């Protein structure tokens, strides 16, 4: 198993933990917001579980499928985080279509930043893995 495949397994575990954390009362505030920042619905859990299953399947199929996972998944998640930061609504939950652009008065900037930070980090790291690290790993083994 290559480094990229191992990272895909780590992403799978990460997403399964994200789904599980949503059901631990200690991580939810009185209003049901995870870490006091976001309300996760059943469709969010489904999306996160699907992301984890996809990562696991890609990891066990091949290095190439793992790279594809990180490129496509990372691009979509990073875009969702940037869109959420700029507009206050993401695309993966359909928020941009249901709520449109939200003013900064609706959600204050720090809350908006921290609410989108998981997708910015997870997507950004995945993009780095898929487009940069995978190429470096490939180039290293091609010249070795």
N, CA, C and O atoms as a GROMACS GRO file, in nm:
protein
  576
    1UNK      N    1   0.086  -0.118   0.000
    1UNK     CA    2   0.000   0.000   0.000
    1UNK      C    3   0.090   0.124   0.000
    1UNK      O    4   0.181   0.136   0.082
    2UNK      N    5   0.062   0.215  -0.093
    2UNK     CA    6   0.144   0.335  -0.106
    2UNK      C    7   0.104   0.438   0.001
    2UNK      O    8   0.004   0.423   0.070
    3UNK      N    9   0.186   0.541   0.012
    3UNK     CA   10   0.158   0.650   0.106
    3UNK      C   11   0.022   0.714   0.076
    3UNK      O   12  -0.054   0.743   0.168
    4UNK      N   13  -0.008   0.735  -0.051
    4UNK     CA   14  -0.134   0.799  -0.090
    4UNK      C   15  -0.251   0.709  -0.050
    4UNK      O   16  -0.354   0.760  -0.005
    5UNK      N   17  -0.238   0.580  -0.067
    5UNK     CA   18  -0.344   0.487  -0.026
    5UNK      C   19  -0.361   0.489   0.127
    5UNK      O   20  -0.474   0.484   0.177
    6UNK      N   21  -0.252   0.497   0.199
    6UNK     CA   22  -0.261   0.504   0.345
    6UNK      C   23  -0.329   0.634   0.389
    6UNK      O   24  -0.405   0.635   0.485
    7UNK      N   25  -0.301   0.742   0.318
    7UNK     CA   26  -0.368   0.869   0.349
    7UNK      C   27  -0.517   0.860   0.318
    7UNK      O   28  -0.598   0.920   0.389
    8UNK      N   29  -0.554   0.787   0.215
    8UNK     CA   30  -0.696   0.767   0.183
    8UNK      C   31  -0.764   0.688   0.295
    8UNK      O   32  -0.878   0.717   0.331
    9UNK      N   33  -0.695   0.588   0.350
    9UNK     CA   34  -0.750   0.515   0.465
    9UNK      C   35  -0.768   0.610   0.583
    9UNK      O   36  -0.868   0.604   0.653
   10UNK      N   37  -0.669   0.697   0.605
   10UNK     CA   38  -0.680   0.795   0.714
   10UNK      C   39  -0.800   0.887   0.692
   10UNK      O   40  -0.870   0.920   0.788
   11UNK      N   41  -0.824   0.929   0.569
   11UNK     CA   42  -0.941   1.012   0.539
   11UNK      C   43  -1.070   0.935   0.565
   11UNK      O   44  -1.166   0.991   0.617
   12UNK      N   45  -1.072   0.807   0.531
   12UNK     CA   46  -1.190   0.726   0.558
   12UNK      C   47  -1.218   0.723   0.708
   12UNK      O   48  -1.332   0.744   0.750
   13UNK      N   49  -1.116   0.697   0.787
   13UNK     CA   50  -1.132   0.695   0.933
   13UNK      C   51  -1.178   0.831   0.984
   13UNK      O   52  -1.267   0.840   1.068
   14UNK      N   53  -1.117   0.938   0.932
   14UNK     CA   54  -1.155   1.073   0.971
   14UNK      C   55  -1.304   1.096   0.949
   14UNK      O   56  -1.372   1.149   1.038
   15UNK      N   57  -1.355   1.059   0.834
   15UNK     CA   58  -1.496   1.082   0.806
   15UNK      C   59  -1.588   0.996   0.891
   15UNK      O   60  -1.695   1.040   0.930
   16UNK      N   61  -1.548   0.874   0.920
   16UNK     CA   62  -1.630   0.790   1.007
   16UNK      C   63  -1.633   0.847   1.148
   16UNK      O   64  -1.736   0.840   1.216
   17UNK      N   65  -1.521   0.904   1.193
   17UNK     CA   66  -1.516   0.970   1.325
   17UNK      C   67  -1.604   1.095   1.325
   17UNK      O   68  -1.673   1.123   1.423
   18UNK      N   69  -1.601   1.171   1.214
   18UNK     CA   70  -1.686   1.292   1.205
   18UNK      C   71  -1.833   1.255   1.221
   18UNK      O   72  -1.907   1.322   1.293
   19UNK      N   73  -1.874   1.150   1.155
   19UNK     CA   74  -2.014   1.105   1.167
   19UNK      C   75  -2.042   1.064   1.311
   19UNK      O   76  -2.145   1.101   1.367
   20UNK      N   77  -1.953   0.988   1.371
   20UNK     CA   78  -1.974   0.939   1.508
   20UNK      C   79  -1.977   1.053   1.610
   20UNK      O   80  -2.059   1.050   1.702
   21UNK      N   81  -1.891   1.152   1.595
   21UNK     CA   82  -1.884   1.264   1.690
   21UNK      C   83  -2.017   1.338   1.697
   21UNK      O   84  -2.055   1.389   1.803
   22UNK      N   85  -2.087   1.345   1.585
   22UNK     CA   86  -2.215   1.414   1.582
   22UNK      C   87  -2.319   1.353   1.676
   22UNK      O   88  -2.418   1.418   1.709
   23UNK      N   89  -2.296   1.230   1.718
   23UNK     CA   90  -2.390   1.161   1.807
   23UNK      C   91  -2.342   1.154   1.951
   23UNK      O   92  -2.404   1.086   2.033
   24UNK      N   93  -2.234   1.224   1.982
   24UNK     CA   94  -2.181   1.229   2.118
   24UNK      C   95  -2.228   1.360   2.181
   24UNK      O   96  -2.188   1.468   2.137
   25UNK      N   97  -2.313   1.353   2.283
   25UNK     CA   98  -2.370   1.474   2.342
   25UNK      C   99  -2.265   1.576   2.389
   25UNK      O  100  -2.291   1.696   2.385
   26UNK      N  101  -2.150   1.532   2.432
   26UNK     CA  102  -2.048   1.623   2.484
   26UNK      C  103  -1.998   1.720   2.377
   26UNK      O  104  -1.946   1.827   2.410
   27UNK      N  105  -2.012   1.684   2.250
   27UNK     CA  106  -1.963   1.770   2.142
   27UNK      C  107  -2.070   1.862   2.085
   27UNK      O  108  -2.043   1.942   1.995
   28UNK      N  109  -2.191   1.852   2.137
   28UNK     CA  110  -2.303   1.934   2.088
   28UNK      C  111  -2.350   2.028   2.198
   28UNK      O  112  -2.355   1.991   2.315
   29UNK      N  113  -2.384   2.152   2.157
   29UNK     CA  114  -2.434   2.248   2.255
   29UNK      C  115  -2.584   2.225   2.279
   29UNK      O  116  -2.642   2.131   2.225
   30UNK      N  117  -2.644   2.310   2.359
   30UNK     CA  118  -2.785   2.294   2.395
   30UNK      C  119  -2.878   2.303   2.274
   30UNK      O  120  -2.988   2.248   2.277
   31UNK      N  121  -2.835   2.372   2.169
   31UNK     CA  122  -2.916   2.385   2.048
   31UNK      C  123  -2.889   2.274   1.946
   31UNK      O  124  -2.946   2.274   1.837
   32UNK      N  125  -2.800   2.180   1.983
   32UNK     CA  126  -2.768   2.071   1.892
   32UNK      C  127  -2.661   2.103   1.791
   32UNK      O  128  -2.642   2.029   1.695
   33UNK      N  129  -2.589   2.214   1.811
   33UNK     CA  130  -2.483   2.253   1.719
   33UNK      C  131  -2.353   2.184   1.758
   33UNK      O  132  -2.310   2.191   1.873
   34UNK      N  133  -2.292   2.118   1.662
   34UNK     CA  134  -2.164   2.051   1.684
   34UNK      C  135  -2.058   2.157   1.711
   34UNK      O  136  -2.038   2.247   1.630
   35UNK      N  137  -1.991   2.146   1.824
   35UNK     CA  138  -1.890   2.242   1.870
   35UNK      C  139  -1.946   2.384   1.876
   35UNK      O  140  -1.870   2.481   1.874
   36UNK      N  141  -2.078   2.396   1.883
   36UNK     CA  142  -2.143   2.526   1.889
   36UNK      C  143  -2.139   2.603   1.758
   36UNK      O  144  -2.173   2.721   1.756
   37UNK      N  145  -2.098   2.537   1.648
   37UNK     CA  146  -2.080   2.607   1.521
   37UNK      C  147  -2.177   2.566   1.411
   37UNK      O  148  -2.231   2.651   1.340
   38UNK      N  149  -2.200   2.435   1.397
   38UNK     CA  150  -2.282   2.392   1.285
   38UNK      C  151  -2.380   2.285   1.327
   38UNK      O  152  -2.354   2.202   1.414
   39UNK      N  153  -2.494   2.290   1.262
   39UNK     CA  154  -2.598   2.190   1.282
   39UNK      C  155  -2.585   2.087   1.172
   39UNK      O  156  -2.601   2.120   1.054
   40UNK      N  157  -2.555   1.964   1.209
   40UNK     CA  158  -2.543   1.859   1.109
   40UNK      C  159  -2.674   1.783   1.100
   40UNK      O  160  -2.732   1.743   1.201
   41UNK      N  161  -2.721   1.764   0.978
   41UNK     CA  162  -2.844   1.693   0.951
   41UNK      C  163  -2.811   1.552   0.901
   41UNK      O  164  -2.694   1.519   0.881
   42UNK      N  165  -2.914   1.472   0.881
   42UNK     CA  166  -2.893   1.335   0.832
   42UNK      C  167  -2.822   1.336   0.696
   42UNK      O  168  -2.742   1.246   0.670
   43UNK      N  169  -2.850   1.435   0.611
   43UNK     CA  170  -2.786   1.438   0.480
   43UNK      C  171  -2.638   1.476   0.492
   43UNK      O  172  -2.557   1.438   0.407
   44UNK      N  173  -2.602   1.552   0.596
   44UNK     CA  174  -2.460   1.580   0.621
   44UNK      C  175  -2.387   1.451   0.662
   44UNK      O  176  -2.277   1.423   0.615
   45UNK      N  177  -2.452   1.375   0.750
   45UNK     CA  178  -2.394   1.246   0.791
   45UNK      C  179  -2.380   1.152   0.672
   45UNK      O  180  -2.281   1.081   0.659
   46UNK      N  181  -2.480   1.154   0.586
   46UNK     CA  182  -2.475   1.069   0.466
   46UNK      C  183  -2.360   1.111   0.375
   46UNK      O  184  -2.287   1.026   0.324
   47UNK      N  185  -2.342   1.241   0.355
   47UNK     CA  186  -2.233   1.293   0.274
   47UNK      C  187  -2.097   1.255   0.334
   47UNK      O  188  -2.007   1.212   0.262
   48UNK      N  189  -2.083   1.273   0.466
   48UNK     CA  190  -1.957   1.240   0.531
   48UNK      C  191  -1.930   1.089   0.526
   48UNK      O  192  -1.817   1.047   0.502
   49UNK      N  193  -2.033   1.010   0.549
   49UNK     CA  194  -2.016   0.864   0.543
   49UNK      C  195  -1.978   0.821   0.400
   49UNK      O  196  -1.890   0.737   0.382
   50UNK      N  197  -2.045   0.880   0.300
   50UNK     CA  198  -2.011   0.849   0.161
   50UNK      C  199  -1.866   0.887   0.131
   50UNK      O  200  -1.795   0.812   0.064
   51UNK      N  201  -1.822   1.002   0.180
   51UNK     CA  202  -1.683   1.046   0.159
   51UNK      C  203  -1.586   0.947   0.218
   51UNK      O  204  -1.482   0.918   0.159
   52UNK      N  205  -1.619   0.894   0.336
   52UNK     CA  206  -1.533   0.794   0.400
   52UNK      C  207  -1.533   0.661   0.327
   52UNK      O  208  -1.428   0.600   0.309
   53UNK      N  209  -1.649   0.617   0.283
   53UNK     CA  210  -1.659   0.491   0.209
   53UNK      C  211  -1.582   0.502   0.077
   53UNK      O  212  -1.510   0.411   0.038
   54UNK      N  213  -1.600   0.616   0.009
   54UNK     CA  214  -1.529   0.638  -0.118
   54UNK      C  215  -1.378   0.634  -0.095
   54UNK      O  216  -1.305   0.572  -0.173
   55UNK      N  217  -1.331   0.699   0.011
   55UNK     CA  218  -1.187   0.700   0.041
   55UNK      C  219  -1.137   0.558   0.067
   55UNK      O  220  -1.031   0.518   0.017
   56UNK      N  221  -1.213   0.481   0.145
   56UNK     CA  222  -1.172   0.344   0.177
   56UNK      C  223  -1.168   0.257   0.052
   56UNK      O  224  -1.072   0.183   0.031
   57UNK      N  225  -1.271   0.266  -0.030
   57UNK     CA  226  -1.275   0.186  -0.153
   57UNK      C  227  -1.158   0.224  -0.244
   57UNK      O  228  -1.091   0.137  -0.298
   58UNK      N  229  -1.135   0.354  -0.261
   58UNK     CA  230  -1.024   0.400  -0.345
   58UNK      C  231  -0.891   0.347  -0.293
   58UNK      O  232  -0.806   0.302  -0.370
   59UNK      N  233  -0.874   0.353  -0.161
   59UNK     CA  234  -0.748   0.307  -0.101
   59UNK      C  235  -0.723   0.159  -0.128
   59UNK      O  236  -0.610   0.118  -0.154
   60UNK      N  237  -0.828   0.080  -0.120
   60UNK     CA  238  -0.810  -0.064  -0.136
   60UNK      C  239  -0.809  -0.109  -0.282
   60UNK      O  240  -0.766  -0.220  -0.312
   61UNK      N  241  -0.857  -0.023  -0.373
   61UNK     CA  242  -0.852  -0.058  -0.515
   61UNK      C  243  -0.712  -0.035  -0.570
   61UNK      O  244  -0.650  -0.126  -0.624
   62UNK      N  245  -0.661   0.090  -0.554
   62UNK     CA  246  -0.529   0.118  -0.612
   62UNK      C  247  -0.478   0.256  -0.573
   62UNK      O  248  -0.551   0.340  -0.522
   63UNK      N  249  -0.351   0.274  -0.599
   63UNK     CA  250  -0.287   0.405  -0.581
   63UNK      C  251  -0.353   0.508  -0.673
   63UNK      O  252  -0.383   0.619  -0.630
   64UNK      N  253  -0.375   0.470  -0.796
   64UNK     CA  254  -0.434   0.561  -0.895
   64UNK      C  255  -0.573   0.607  -0.852
   64UNK      O  256  -0.606   0.725  -0.865
   65UNK      N  257  -0.655   0.516  -0.801
   65UNK     CA  258  -0.789   0.553  -0.756
   65UNK      C  259  -0.782   0.643  -0.633
   65UNK      O  260  -0.866   0.731  -0.616
   66UNK      N  261  -0.683   0.624  -0.550
   66UNK     CA  262  -0.665   0.710  -0.433
   66UNK      C  263  -0.627   0.852  -0.475
   66UNK      O  264  -0.677   0.949  -0.418
   67UNK      N  265  -0.540   0.863  -0.574
   67UNK     CA  266  -0.502   0.994  -0.626
   67UNK      C  267  -0.626   1.062  -0.685
   67UNK      O  268  -0.650   1.181  -0.660
   68UNK      N  269  -0.704   0.988  -0.763
   68UNK     CA  270  -0.827   1.044  -0.821
   68UNK      C  271  -0.922   1.091  -0.712
   68UNK      O  272  -0.981   1.199  -0.722
   69UNK      N  273  -0.936   1.012  -0.606
   69UNK     CA  274  -1.021   1.051  -0.494
   69UNK      C  275  -0.975   1.185  -0.438
   69UNK      O  276  -1.057   1.276  -0.422
   70UNK      N  277  -0.848   1.198  -0.409
   70UNK     CA  278  -0.798   1.322  -0.349
   70UNK      C  279  -0.814   1.442  -0.444
   70UNK      O  280  -0.846   1.552  -0.399
   71UNK      N  281  -0.793   1.420  -0.571
   71UNK     CA  282  -0.809   1.531  -0.666
   71UNK      C  283  -0.954   1.577  -0.675
   71UNK      O  284  -0.983   1.696  -0.662
   72UNK      N  285  -1.045   1.483  -0.698
   72UNK     CA  286  -1.185   1.521  -0.716
   72UNK      C  287  -1.251   1.561  -0.584
   72UNK      O  288  -1.312   1.667  -0.574
   73UNK      N  289  -1.238   1.476  -0.485
   73UNK     CA  290  -1.296   1.503  -0.354
   73UNK      C  291  -1.241   1.633  -0.297
   73UNK      O  292  -1.317   1.717  -0.249
   74UNK      N  293  -1.109   1.649  -0.301
   74UNK     CA  294  -1.046   1.768  -0.245
   74UNK      C  295  -1.092   1.894  -0.314
   74UNK      O  296  -1.119   1.995  -0.249
   75UNK      N  297  -1.101   1.890  -0.446
   75UNK     CA  298  -1.146   2.008  -0.521
   75UNK      C  299  -1.289   2.047  -0.483
   75UNK      O  300  -1.318   2.165  -0.464
   76UNK      N  301  -1.376   1.948  -0.472
   76UNK     CA  302  -1.516   1.976  -0.438
   76UNK      C  303  -1.528   2.029  -0.295
   76UNK      O  304  -1.599   2.126  -0.271
   77UNK      N  305  -1.459   1.966  -0.201
   77UNK     CA  306  -1.468   2.010  -0.061
   77UNK      C  307  -1.404   2.147  -0.042
   77UNK      O  308  -1.457   2.231   0.031
   78UNK      N  309  -1.292   2.171  -0.107
   78UNK     CA  310  -1.228   2.302  -0.096
   78UNK      C  311  -1.319   2.410  -0.157
   78UNK      O  312  -1.335   2.517  -0.098
   79UNK      N  313  -1.378   2.382  -0.272
   79UNK     CA  314  -1.471   2.476  -0.334
   79UNK      C  315  -1.588   2.505  -0.240
   79UNK      O  316  -1.630   2.620  -0.226
   80UNK      N  317  -1.641   2.401  -0.177
   80UNK     CA  318  -1.752   2.418  -0.084
   80UNK      C  319  -1.712   2.509   0.032
   80UNK      O  320  -1.789   2.595   0.074
   81UNK      N  321  -1.592   2.490   0.085
   81UNK     CA  322  -1.544   2.574   0.195
   81UNK      C  323  -1.525   2.719   0.154
   81UNK      O  324  -1.561   2.809   0.229
   82UNK      N  325  -1.467   2.741   0.037
   82UNK     CA  326  -1.447   2.878  -0.012
   82UNK      C  327  -1.583   2.943  -0.040
   82UNK      O  328  -1.605   3.059  -0.003
   83UNK      N  329  -1.673   2.870  -0.104
   83UNK     CA  330  -1.806   2.923  -0.132
   83UNK      C  331  -1.878   2.958  -0.002
   83UNK      O  332  -1.941   3.063   0.007
   84UNK      N  333  -1.868   2.871   0.097
   84UNK     CA  334  -1.931   2.898   0.226
   84UNK      C  335  -1.872   3.020   0.295
   84UNK      O  336  -1.943   3.097   0.358
   85UNK      N  337  -1.742   3.036   0.283
   85UNK     CA  338  -1.674   3.150   0.344
   85UNK      C  339  -1.717   3.280   0.276
   85UNK      O  340  -1.743   3.380   0.343
   86UNK      N  341  -1.723   3.280   0.145
   86UNK     CA  342  -1.755   3.400   0.069
   86UNK      C  343  -1.904   3.433   0.072
   86UNK      O  344  -1.943   3.549   0.089
   87UNK      N  345  -1.989   3.331   0.057
   87UNK     CA  346  -2.133   3.356   0.043
   87UNK      C  347  -2.214   3.325   0.168
   87UNK      O  348  -2.328   3.369   0.181
   88UNK      N  349  -2.157   3.249   0.261
   88UNK     CA  350  -2.232   3.207   0.378
   88UNK      C  351  -2.314   3.082   0.354
   88UNK      O  352  -2.381   3.034   0.446
   89UNK      N  353  -2.311   3.030   0.233
   89UNK     CA  354  -2.385   2.909   0.196
   89UNK      C  355  -2.294   2.816   0.118
   89UNK      O  356  -2.222   2.860   0.028
   90UNK      N  357  -2.296   2.689   0.152
   90UNK     CA  358  -2.216   2.591   0.080
   90UNK      C  359  -2.295   2.530  -0.034
   90UNK      O  360  -2.414   2.558  -0.050
   91UNK      N  361  -2.228   2.447  -0.112
   91UNK     CA  362  -2.297   2.381  -0.224
   91UNK      C  363  -2.329   2.236  -0.194
   91UNK      O  364  -2.427   2.183  -0.246
   92UNK      N  365  -2.250   2.170  -0.111
   92UNK     CA  366  -2.270   2.028  -0.086
   92UNK      C  367  -2.400   1.998  -0.012
   92UNK      O  368  -2.459   1.892  -0.029
   93UNK      N  369  -2.444   2.090   0.070
   93UNK     CA  370  -2.572   2.071   0.140
   93UNK      C  371  -2.687   2.141   0.069
   93UNK      O  372  -2.799   2.144   0.119
   94UNK      N  373  -2.658   2.198  -0.048
   94UNK     CA  374  -2.760   2.268  -0.125
   94UNK      C  375  -2.791   2.407  -0.073
   94UNK      O  376  -2.882   2.473  -0.123
   95UNK      N  377  -2.717   2.454   0.027
   95UNK     CA  378  -2.742   2.583   0.089
   95UNK      C  379  -2.739   2.700  -0.007
   95UNK      O  380  -2.820   2.792   0.005
   96UNK      N  381  -2.648   2.698  -0.102
   96UNK     CA  382  -2.638   2.809  -0.198
   96UNK      C  383  -2.764   2.817  -0.283
   96UNK      O  384  -2.804   2.925  -0.326
   97UNK      N  385  -2.827   2.702  -0.307
   97UNK     CA  386  -2.949   2.698  -0.388
   97UNK      C  387  -3.073   2.732  -0.304
   97UNK      O  388  -3.167   2.793  -0.354
   98UNK      N  389  -3.071   2.692  -0.177
   98UNK     CA  390  -3.186   2.716  -0.089
   98UNK      C  391  -3.183   2.853  -0.024
   98UNK      O  392  -3.286   2.920  -0.013
   99UNK      N  393  -3.063   2.896   0.019
   99UNK     CA  394  -3.051   3.021   0.095
   99UNK      C  395  -2.988   3.135   0.015
   99UNK      O  396  -3.002   3.251   0.053
  100UNK      N  397  -2.921   3.103  -0.095
  100UNK     CA  398  -2.852   3.205  -0.173
  100UNK      C  399  -2.737   3.267  -0.095
  100UNK      O  400  -2.684   3.208  -0.002
  101UNK      N  401  -2.700   3.386  -0.135
  101UNK     CA  402  -2.592   3.459  -0.069
  101UNK      C  403  -2.646   3.515   0.062
  101UNK      O  404  -2.754   3.575   0.066
  102UNK      N  405  -2.570   3.496   0.168
  102UNK     CA  406  -2.609   3.549   0.299
  102UNK      C  407  -2.516   3.664   0.334
  102UNK      O  408  -2.395   3.656   0.313
  103UNK      N  409  -2.572   3.769   0.388
  103UNK     CA  410  -2.490   3.885   0.423
  103UNK      C  411  -2.404   3.851   0.544
  103UNK      O  412  -2.430   3.754   0.615
  104UNK      N  413  -2.303   3.932   0.567
  104UNK     CA  414  -2.217   3.912   0.683
  104UNK      C  415  -2.290   3.943   0.812
  104UNK      O  416  -2.243   3.906   0.920
  105UNK      N  417  -2.405   4.010   0.804
  105UNK     CA  418  -2.484   4.035   0.925
  105UNK      C  419  -2.555   3.909   0.971
  105UNK      O  420  -2.581   3.892   1.090
  106UNK      N  421  -2.588   3.819   0.877
  106UNK     CA  422  -2.655   3.694   0.912
  106UNK      C  423  -2.562   3.604   0.995
  106UNK      O  424  -2.603   3.547   1.096
  107UNK      N  425  -2.441   3.593   0.951
  107UNK     CA  426  -2.341   3.511   1.019
  107UNK      C  427  -2.216   3.597   1.032
  107UNK      O  428  -2.158   3.637   0.932
  108UNK      N  429  -2.176   3.624   1.152
  108UNK     CA  430  -2.056   3.705   1.171
  108UNK      C  431  -1.933   3.634   1.114
  108UNK      O  432  -1.928   3.511   1.110
  109UNK      N  433  -1.837   3.711   1.072
  109UNK     CA  434  -1.718   3.658   1.005
  109UNK      C  435  -1.645   3.549   1.083
  109UNK      O  436  -1.613   3.447   1.023
  110UNK      N  437  -1.617   3.566   1.212
  110UNK     CA  438  -1.546   3.456   1.281
  110UNK      C  439  -1.625   3.325   1.279
  110UNK      O  440  -1.567   3.218   1.257
  111UNK      N  441  -1.755   3.332   1.301
  111UNK     CA  442  -1.837   3.211   1.298
  111UNK      C  443  -1.838   3.151   1.158
  111UNK      O  444  -1.830   3.030   1.142
  112UNK      N  445  -1.848   3.236   1.057
  112UNK     CA  446  -1.848   3.189   0.918
  112UNK      C  447  -1.715   3.121   0.887
  112UNK      O  448  -1.712   3.016   0.823
  113UNK      N  449  -1.605   3.181   0.932
  113UNK     CA  450  -1.474   3.122   0.907
  113UNK      C  451  -1.462   2.986   0.973
  113UNK      O  452  -1.423   2.888   0.909
  114UNK      N  453  -1.496   2.977   1.101
  114UNK     CA  454  -1.482   2.850   1.172
  114UNK      C  455  -1.581   2.745   1.126
  114UNK      O  456  -1.552   2.626   1.132
  115UNK      N  457  -1.698   2.787   1.079
  115UNK     CA  458  -1.794   2.691   1.026
  115UNK      C  459  -1.746   2.629   0.895
  115UNK      O  460  -1.779   2.514   0.865
  116UNK      N  461  -1.667   2.704   0.818
  116UNK     CA  462  -1.616   2.653   0.691
  116UNK      C  463  -1.475   2.598   0.700
  116UNK      O  464  -1.427   2.535   0.606
  117UNK      N  465  -1.409   2.620   0.812
  117UNK     CA  466  -1.271   2.575   0.829
  117UNK      C  467  -1.252   2.424   0.806
  117UNK      O  468  -1.154   2.386   0.742
  118UNK      N  469  -1.342   2.337   0.854
  118UNK     CA  470  -1.320   2.194   0.826
  118UNK      C  471  -1.312   2.162   0.677
  118UNK      O  472  -1.225   2.086   0.634
  119UNK      N  473  -1.402   2.218   0.597
  119UNK     CA  474  -1.398   2.189   0.454
  119UNK      C  475  -1.278   2.256   0.388
  119UNK      O  476  -1.222   2.200   0.293
  120UNK      N  477  -1.239   2.374   0.435
  120UNK     CA  478  -1.120   2.439   0.381
  120UNK      C  479  -0.995   2.355   0.408
  120UNK      O  480  -0.913   2.335   0.318
  121UNK      N  481  -0.981   2.306   0.531
  121UNK     CA  482  -0.864   2.225   0.567
  121UNK      C  483  -0.867   2.087   0.502
  121UNK      O  484  -0.769   2.045   0.440
  122UNK      N  485  -0.978   2.017   0.518
  122UNK     CA  486  -0.988   1.881   0.463
  122UNK      C  487  -0.975   1.884   0.312
  122UNK      O  488  -0.904   1.802   0.253
  123UNK      N  489  -1.044   1.979   0.248
  123UNK     CA  490  -1.035   1.991   0.103
  123UNK      C  491  -0.899   2.038   0.057
  123UNK      O  492  -0.845   1.986  -0.041
  124UNK      N  493  -0.843   2.137   0.126
  124UNK     CA  494  -0.712   2.189   0.089
  124UNK      C  495  -0.602   2.086   0.102
  124UNK      O  496  -0.516   2.074   0.014
  125UNK      N  497  -0.605   2.011   0.209
  125UNK     CA  498  -0.504   1.905   0.228
  125UNK      C  499  -0.522   1.796   0.123
  125UNK      O  500  -0.424   1.744   0.070
  126UNK      N  501  -0.647   1.761   0.093
  126UNK     CA  502  -0.673   1.659  -0.010
  126UNK      C  503  -0.624   1.705  -0.147
  126UNK      O  504  -0.566   1.626  -0.221
  127UNK      N  505  -0.646   1.833  -0.180
  127UNK     CA  506  -0.596   1.888  -0.307
  127UNK      C  507  -0.444   1.879  -0.310
  127UNK      O  508  -0.386   1.840  -0.412
  128UNK      N  509  -0.380   1.915  -0.200
  128UNK     CA  510  -0.234   1.905  -0.194
  128UNK      C  511  -0.189   1.759  -0.214
  128UNK      O  512  -0.096   1.733  -0.290
  129UNK      N  513  -0.256   1.666  -0.147
  129UNK     CA  514  -0.219   1.524  -0.160
  129UNK      C  515  -0.237   1.479  -0.305
  129UNK      O  516  -0.148   1.415  -0.362
  130UNK      N  517  -0.351   1.512  -0.364
  130UNK     CA  518  -0.381   1.462  -0.498
  130UNK      C  519  -0.298   1.524  -0.609
  130UNK      O  520  -0.258   1.456  -0.703
  131UNK      N  521  -0.274   1.654  -0.598
  131UNK     CA  522  -0.206   1.723  -0.708
  131UNK      C  523  -0.056   1.741  -0.687
  131UNK      O  524   0.019   1.745  -0.784
  132UNK      N  525  -0.012   1.752  -0.563
  132UNK     CA  526   0.131   1.778  -0.538
  132UNK      C  527   0.203   1.656  -0.482
  132UNK      O  528   0.301   1.608  -0.539
  133UNK      N  529   0.154   1.607  -0.368
  133UNK     CA  530   0.224   1.497  -0.302
  133UNK      C  531   0.225   1.372  -0.390
  133UNK      O  532   0.327   1.303  -0.398
  134UNK      N  533   0.115   1.342  -0.453
  134UNK     CA  534   0.109   1.223  -0.539
  134UNK      C  535   0.209   1.233  -0.654
  134UNK      O  536   0.270   1.134  -0.692
  135UNK      N  537   0.226   1.352  -0.707
  135UNK     CA  538   0.323   1.373  -0.815
  135UNK      C  539   0.466   1.357  -0.763
  135UNK      O  540   0.550   1.296  -0.829
  136UNK      N  541   0.492   1.411  -0.645
  136UNK     CA  542   0.626   1.397  -0.585
  136UNK      C  543   0.658   1.252  -0.556
  136UNK      O  544   0.769   1.206  -0.581
  137UNK      N  545   0.560   1.180  -0.501
  137UNK     CA  546   0.579   1.038  -0.470
  137UNK      C  547   0.601   0.960  -0.599
  137UNK      O  548   0.689   0.874  -0.606
  138UNK      N  549   0.522   0.990  -0.703
  138UNK     CA  550   0.536   0.923  -0.832
  138UNK      C  551   0.673   0.953  -0.894
  138UNK      O  552   0.742   0.862  -0.940
  139UNK      N  553   0.712   1.081  -0.895
  139UNK     CA  554   0.841   1.121  -0.951
  139UNK      C  555   0.957   1.058  -0.875
  139UNK      O  556   1.057   1.019  -0.936
  140UNK      N  557   0.944   1.047  -0.744
  140UNK     CA  558   1.049   0.987  -0.662
  140UNK      C  559   1.071   0.841  -0.701
  140UNK      O  560   1.184   0.796  -0.718
  141UNK      N  561   0.960   0.767  -0.715
  141UNK     CA  562   0.973   0.625  -0.748
  141UNK      C  563   1.008   0.603  -0.894
  141UNK      O  564   1.067   0.500  -0.929
  142UNK      N  565   0.973   0.698  -0.981
  142UNK     CA  566   1.006   0.685  -1.123
  142UNK      C  567   1.155   0.703  -1.147
  142UNK      O  568   1.211   0.644  -1.239
  143UNK      N  569   1.219   0.785  -1.063
  143UNK     CA  570   1.364   0.811  -1.080
  143UNK      C  571   1.448   0.717  -0.994
  143UNK      O  572   1.570   0.709  -1.014
  144UNK      N  573   1.387   0.648  -0.902
  144UNK     CA  574   1.465   0.560  -0.813
  144UNK      C  575   1.504   0.431  -0.880
  144UNK      O  576   1.569   0.347  -0.819
   0.00000   0.00000   0.00000
